[in-house]
Amino acid sequence: MTEELQPPRWMLEQIDHAHVLPVGNNVTLTYEPTNLYCLCRWHHTHIDNLINPLNNEPMTQNEQWYWWTRIRFKKTFAYCEDVDYEDLYNCMAEAGEDTKTKDVMSWW
C-alpha cells in the first residue's frame, strides 16, 4: 500500500461476514456457504461500495465481480476489462470449482 493509503487499523482487524449476493431480498442466502465470506471491514466496505480496496479508486460492477471471483475461487489473475466477471463467476460455479466443501452448520 502507498503511504497515503493506510487503512485505519480497526478496519483491518474487524472481521465482517460479507455476502456476494445481498440477503435482504432473499434470506435463504444468509448462510449459504458460497454466498458468505469473512473479510476484514476495509475490504468488505470497499467491495460493497464499488471502491477498489487496493488503490481506493472507484470501480465498476464488473470489477466488483472480479473481486468476488478471486475470493470465492481463490484465483489470482489480473483484471481484464474485456471479461464479464459475473459470467465467469457463474460458469466457474456451475463447473464445480468451489473451494468450499462444507456448509456453515457442519463445522459445529
trRosetta pair geometry for C-beta under 8 A, 3 or more apart (Angstrom, degrees):
i j d omega theta_ij theta_ji phi_ij phi_ji
1 5 5.0 -125 -174 93 101 98
1 6 6.4 127 124 -89 135 54
1 7 7.8 -101 -137 -4 164 84
1 54 7.6 -144 -98 -160 79 61
2 5 4.8 68 57 22 86 100
3 6 6.9 -17 -174 -39 39 109
5 55 7.0 -95 -88 -144 167 35
5 56 5.4 -157 -122 -14 120 128
7 11 4.8 -102 166 76 114 125
7 12 5.7 123 96 -47 123 99
7 42 4.5 7 -154 -111 160 140
8 11 4.8 89 66 1 85 104
8 12 7.6 -167 94 -3 48 85
8 42 8.0 177 50 -80 68 108
9 12 5.9 -65 -158 39 38 106
9 13 6.1 26 153 -14 74 114
10 13 5.6 -60 -137 44 35 107
10 14 5.8 34 164 -23 71 109
10 41 7.4 -11 129 44 70 145
11 14 6.3 -44 -129 34 27 108
11 40 6.6 85 147 151 60 103
11 41 4.5 -113 -151 84 63 108
11 42 4.0 92 142 -62 110 87
11 45 7.3 -61 -152 17 118 135
12 40 5.1 0 -146 -175 41 149
12 41 7.5 -90 -48 44 18 85
12 42 5.6 1 -75 -7 62 130
13 40 7.2 66 11 -141 11 109
14 40 6.5 99 72 -163 58 69
14 41 4.0 22 82 -26 113 124
15 38 5.3 1 -176 -171 113 104
15 39 7.3 153 -152 80 66 25
15 40 6.2 -55 -98 -101 55 49
15 41 7.5 -106 -78 -38 11 74
16 38 7.2 155 76 -151 41 54
16 39 5.7 -26 62 69 92 76
16 40 7.2 62 13 165 88 14
16 41 5.4 106 -27 -92 115 60
16 44 4.2 -44 65 -18 140 170
16 45 8.0 121 -2 -39 161 74
17 36 5.9 -14 -174 -161 99 98
17 37 7.6 145 -159 73 52 32
17 38 6.4 -33 -100 -95 55 63
18 36 7.4 142 75 -154 45 46
18 37 5.1 -31 66 69 95 85
18 38 7.3 139 16 -116 87 12
18 39 4.5 7 -6 19 137 118
18 43 7.8 -74 -47 106 158 91
18 44 4.4 -149 -80 -120 121 102
18 47 7.1 51 -163 68 146 132
18 48 7.4 -137 -140 -52 106 107
19 22 6.2 110 100 -109 127 26
19 23 5.3 -116 -129 -24 173 101
19 29 6.7 93 -158 131 127 110
19 30 7.6 -57 -94 -122 137 41
19 35 5.4 13 -152 156 83 91
19 36 6.0 -20 -98 -93 71 61
19 37 7.9 160 -86 23 24 74
20 34 7.6 -42 19 139 139 65
20 35 5.1 -115 35 -142 96 62
20 37 7.3 69 -45 0 87 111
20 68 5.0 98 -128 -147 105 133
20 72 7.0 14 -74 -61 143 126
21 26 7.1 -13 130 57 117 131
21 29 5.6 -72 84 -178 109 162
21 35 5.5 -56 36 -138 91 118
22 25 6.4 57 103 19 105 91
22 26 7.6 108 97 33 65 90
23 26 6.1 -95 -143 76 48 66
23 27 6.1 70 173 -113 94 36
23 29 4.9 -148 -105 80 86 96
23 30 4.7 93 -156 -81 149 69
23 35 7.6 118 -71 141 101 133
26 29 4.8 50 110 1 105 113
27 30 5.5 -11 -173 -25 58 117
28 32 7.1 55 136 -47 67 113
29 32 4.7 -49 -147 10 54 128
29 35 4.7 -64 -176 111 98 171
30 36 7.5 43 159 -74 36 126
31 36 6.5 -19 -142 -27 30 154
31 103 7.5 60 143 177 97 101
31 104 5.0 -112 -172 39 95 142
31 105 7.1 44 164 -36 138 95
32 35 4.1 45 82 22 108 116
32 36 6.4 146 72 -12 54 100
33 36 6.2 -73 -131 45 26 100
33 100 4.7 -165 150 139 121 148
33 102 7.0 164 -104 97 159 45
33 103 5.0 -135 -33 -126 123 53
33 104 5.6 -177 -81 -37 85 77
34 72 6.7 51 -161 -145 78 121
34 93 6.8 97 -178 -132 146 116
34 98 6.0 -69 -101 -122 114 130
34 100 6.2 -162 -78 50 67 131
36 104 6.7 -2 72 -65 147 131
37 71 5.6 36 -150 157 171 128
37 72 7.3 -110 -65 -81 135 67
39 43 4.4 -112 177 85 118 114
39 44 4.3 148 88 -58 120 88
39 47 7.4 -39 159 18 171 135
39 71 7.5 -36 -79 -131 116 143
40 43 5.3 83 59 14 79 99
40 44 6.9 -153 90 -5 36 94
41 44 5.7 -61 -141 42 30 112
41 45 5.9 28 164 -19 68 111
42 45 6.3 -63 -149 37 20 106
42 46 6.3 11 159 -12 60 114
42 53 6.3 107 136 -149 89 109
43 46 5.9 -60 -142 42 29 108
43 47 6.0 24 164 -16 67 110
43 53 4.7 23 -116 -124 67 161
44 47 6.3 -60 -143 39 23 104
44 48 6.2 18 161 -14 62 113
45 48 6.0 -62 -147 41 24 109
45 49 6.0 -1 164 2 64 118
45 51 7.8 -14 122 50 75 120
46 49 6.2 -73 -140 51 25 96
46 51 4.3 -96 -151 80 79 94
46 52 6.8 -31 168 105 123 13
46 53 4.0 140 83 -82 151 80
46 56 7.6 -94 -124 -108 128 54
47 50 7.9 31 -176 -72 29 29
47 51 7.9 -88 -53 55 21 62
47 53 6.4 -24 -48 -39 79 117
47 64 6.0 118 -170 -139 77 85
47 67 5.2 -139 -120 104 117 153
47 68 7.4 124 -174 -57 135 80
50 58 6.3 22 129 -161 95 73
50 59 5.3 -146 -177 66 70 74
50 60 7.1 -5 -156 -142 115 5
50 61 6.8 -46 -106 -75 120 56
50 63 7.6 98 -150 71 77 107
50 64 5.9 -60 -103 -61 73 121
51 56 6.2 -5 172 -153 111 45
51 57 7.1 163 -158 80 68 24
51 58 6.2 -49 -105 -103 64 42
51 59 6.5 140 -128 10 11 94
52 55 5.0 6 100 48 127 83
52 56 6.6 -64 73 -7 80 11
52 57 4.9 7 29 55 121 76
52 58 7.5 32 -6 91 87 8
52 59 4.7 113 -55 -48 83 122
52 63 6.8 -51 -85 152 93 141
53 56 7.8 29 -145 -71 19 51
53 67 7.5 99 9 -124 114 144
59 63 3.7 -103 176 83 117 144
59 64 6.4 143 109 -49 116 72
60 63 4.8 106 53 4 71 98
60 64 7.2 -121 105 -4 46 85
61 64 5.1 -43 -152 29 42 119
61 65 6.7 44 149 -17 66 98
61 86 7.9 4 137 -47 97 123
62 65 5.7 -50 -153 36 35 111
62 66 6.6 47 143 -27 63 100
62 81 7.1 85 106 -142 143 63
62 83 7.9 146 179 89 117 65
62 84 6.8 -91 -130 -134 111 49
62 85 5.5 121 -173 23 70 104
62 86 7.2 -92 -118 -15 62 92
63 66 5.0 -42 -151 26 40 122
63 67 6.8 41 151 -19 64 96
63 79 6.4 15 -122 -142 86 143
63 85 7.6 96 -95 19 16 150
64 67 5.9 -51 -157 32 34 109
64 68 6.7 30 148 -14 65 104
65 68 5.5 -52 -145 40 38 110
65 69 6.2 44 153 -23 68 103
65 84 7.9 -6 93 168 152 54
65 85 3.6 153 107 100 106 106
65 86 4.3 -87 -124 -63 158 67
65 88 7.6 124 142 51 115 95
65 89 5.6 -114 -173 -21 100 136
66 69 5.8 -55 -151 34 28 112
66 70 6.6 28 152 -17 63 105
66 79 5.2 32 -166 -114 160 99
66 83 7.8 98 -94 87 100 114
66 85 4.4 -108 -67 -99 60 166
67 70 5.7 -54 -150 36 34 112
67 71 6.2 30 154 -18 67 107
68 71 5.6 -55 -143 39 33 111
68 72 5.9 24 163 -14 69 110
68 85 7.7 128 54 143 89 117
68 89 6.1 18 101 -112 106 142
69 72 6.3 -56 -135 41 25 102
69 73 5.9 -19 179 23 62 115
69 75 6.5 -36 140 50 87 122
69 85 5.3 -120 -15 -171 138 103
69 88 5.8 16 -114 102 150 109
69 89 4.7 -118 -84 -84 94 88
69 92 6.9 105 -144 27 97 149
70 73 7.2 -80 -131 56 13 81
70 74 7.5 41 175 -122 51 15
70 75 5.5 -109 -119 69 55 73
70 76 6.5 70 -144 -92 106 47
70 77 7.6 -149 -95 35 95 69
71 74 7.7 3 -178 -70 20 48
72 89 7.0 78 45 -145 143 96
72 92 7.8 133 101 101 117 129
72 93 7.7 -22 141 -78 146 96
72 98 7.2 -58 167 -126 96 70
72 99 7.0 168 163 20 50 103
73 89 8.0 -156 -17 -127 122 64
73 92 5.4 -35 -80 153 149 148
73 97 5.4 20 -130 124 115 114
73 98 7.4 -91 -99 -111 72 32
73 99 6.3 150 -135 -24 33 106
74 99 5.2 77 -3 -67 117 156
80 83 4.7 73 81 -3 101 109
83 88 6.0 16 169 -38 111 138
84 87 4.1 45 104 17 113 116
84 88 6.5 159 91 -16 59 86
85 88 5.1 -48 -138 40 41 116
85 89 6.0 53 156 -27 68 100
86 89 5.6 -47 -148 31 30 117
86 90 6.5 25 154 -13 62 106
87 90 5.9 -59 -148 41 31 107
87 91 6.1 31 155 -20 67 108
88 91 5.7 -54 -143 38 30 111
88 92 6.2 28 158 -18 65 108
89 92 6.1 -60 -150 37 23 108
89 93 6.4 24 152 -20 61 109
90 93 5.5 -53 -146 35 32 114
90 94 6.3 31 155 -17 66 105
91 94 5.8 -55 -147 38 30 109
91 95 6.2 26 154 -17 64 110
92 95 5.6 -57 -145 40 31 111
92 97 4.4 -62 -177 46 87 133
93 96 7.9 46 172 -65 31 24
93 97 7.2 -82 -78 45 25 84
93 98 6.7 50 -129 -62 63 94
98 101 7.4 147 109 -70 107 55
102 106 4.5 -123 -173 75 107 127
102 107 6.4 116 124 -59 137 78
103 106 5.2 96 58 -2 73 106
104 107 6.5 -51 -175 9 40 111
105 108 6.5 -58 -169 31 52 103
